[in-house]
Amino acid sequence: MFLEVAPQITTEDSKKIRELVRNSAIRDDRRLAPKELDTVANVAIQIREALAPLYKQLAKASGSKKGAITKHINRVLDGLLDKKGKLSEEDAETVTSVDQKQLEKARDLGKGLLREVLEQAEPTASADDLREVTNDLCLRTDGKIAKEDLDAIVQWLVKVREAYQDIEARKEDAKEAAVDSVRRLEETWQLFKELEPKLIVNDEQIFRELKDRFGSPYGFGVYFQGGMGAESIRELLKDLDLKAEAKSLREIIRSSKGQKQQRAIKRLKVVNAFITSENRPEWMVLEAIPVIPPELRPMVQLDGGRFATSDLNDLYRRVINRNNRLKRLLDLGAPEIIVNNEKRMLQEAVDALFDNGRRGRAVTGPGNRALKSLSDMLKGKQGRFRQNLLG
């Protein structure tokens, strides 16, 4: 019954919940109006009063006489309650006090309710007892509730309602998660079908899904290779054929005009410079950062044990700390998403060391002052060249 009632509870008012419990406990075939219940109870009372002399004889009788009186009572009840039943003159005289119009109505109410009331009520039951039996027999077998238990049931129903709402909310969350998962899988499959070399995937979540399913032996198989950060760019540069690239650019210069031709000329100059100097493009991606001599990033001791230091020391310290933390995560076998995040933070520290503030917000020191990077140390009037070397 709790499971049936819980979805219908929309309030915490105990009176309304009691009403709902009572309504839910009533049998569907015995949902009678109060007036109809009174009709059944009144007819049952009239029949019991008419048969009271027989019940008194039954209480005193024993043996075969008791059986004969019981049969007599049942015969009278069958004659009254069956539409086609007939009573003898003597029995009809016994029940003359029963209102026939009320009896006709009561017989059709509640699918045999009147007969059940007369069969289950005690022979000595009072009028109030008969009314209570009438009400109880309208309840389902699992719906009969003692009055003292009703408050406890109301409290439990409020808890059941809360649990039901929590379950429904979780079902909705699970449904949304399933829909989102299917959508993401469809996007991943569509992207996999459109894969081509050097394709940039901006959605990191889709990229991880793509790599887990189509770029891993633990998924559907290894069908492509992909990566993030400078390592991936270095791999692409390593595969670059400079001579073939130069030949392709010369062909573009001969066959095209305008902006496309100018762009190809600039690219060809860079490619030729690499070829003539015998440098490789992948060498442009640093794997180790040189640390400039201490004389160029001095630290001076002040009074009171304090130190005044160059901003470069702070920027170098950020790079070293993040690099050590990345190495520790790799040694521990941390998940890829954590490692990638740490690589991103290391790249930001390196960017700040070379040119602070060029990418996003500048790294600041005490007093919210932007720290001077290597580029800041070299350029401008206060830079190394104009201030010291060029006079």
Stockholm file with secondary structure:
# STOCKHOLM 1.0

chainA/1-391         MFLEVAPQITTEDSKKIRELVRNSAIRDDRRLAPKELDTVANVAIQIREALAPLYKQLAKASGSKKGAITKHINRVLDGLLDKKGKLSEEDAETVTSVDQKQLEKARDLGKGLLREVLEQAEPTASADDLREVTNDLCLRTDGKIAKEDLDAIVQWLVKVREAYQDIEARKEDAKEAAVDSVRRLEETWQLFKELEPKLIVNDEQIFRELKDRFGSPYGFGVYFQGGMGAESIRELLKDLDLKAEAKSLREIIRSSKGQKQQRAIKRLKVVNAFITSENRPEWMVLEAIPVIPPELRPMVQLDGGRFATSDLNDLYRRVINRNNRLKRLLDLGAPEIIVNNEKRMLQEAVDALFDNGRRGRAVTGPGNRALKSLSDMLKGKQGRFRQNLLG
#=GR chainA/1-391 SS CHHHHGGGCCCCCHHHHHHHHHHHHBCGGGCCCHHHHHHHHHHHHHHHHHTHHHHHHHHHCCHHHHHHHHHHHHHHHHHHHSTTCCCCHHHHHHTTTSCHHHHHHHHTSTTTHHHHHHHHSCTTCCHHHHHHHHHHTTBCGGGCCCGGGHHHHHHHHHHHHHHHHHHHHHHHHHHHHHHHHHHHHHHHHHHHHTCCTTCCCCCHHHHHHHHHHHEETTTTEECCCCCCSHHHHHHHHHTCCHHHHHHHHHHHHHHCCHHHHHHHHHHHHHHHHHHHHTCCGGGGSCSSCCCCCGGGSCEEECGGGCEEECHHHHHHHHHHHHHHHHHHHHHHTCCHHHHHHHHHHHHHHHHHHHSTTSSSSCCBCGGGCBCCCHHHHHSSTTSHIIIIICC
#=GC SS_cons         CHHHHGGGCCCCCHHHHHHHHHHHHBCGGGCCCHHHHHHHHHHHHHHHHHTHHHHHHHHHCCHHHHHHHHHHHHHHHHHHHSTTCCCCHHHHHHTTTSCHHHHHHHHTSTTTHHHHHHHHSCTTCCHHHHHHHHHHTTBCGGGCCCGGGHHHHHHHHHHHHHHHHHHHHHHHHHHHHHHHHHHHHHHHHHHHHTCCTTCCCCCHHHHHHHHHHHEETTTTEECCCCCCSHHHHHHHHHTCCHHHHHHHHHHHHHHCCHHHHHHHHHHHHHHHHHHHHTCCGGGGSCSSCCCCCGGGSCEEECGGGCEEECHHHHHHHHHHHHHHHHHHHHHHTCCHHHHHHHHHHHHHHHHHHHSTTSSSSCCBCGGGCBCCCHHHHHSSTTSHIIIIICC
//
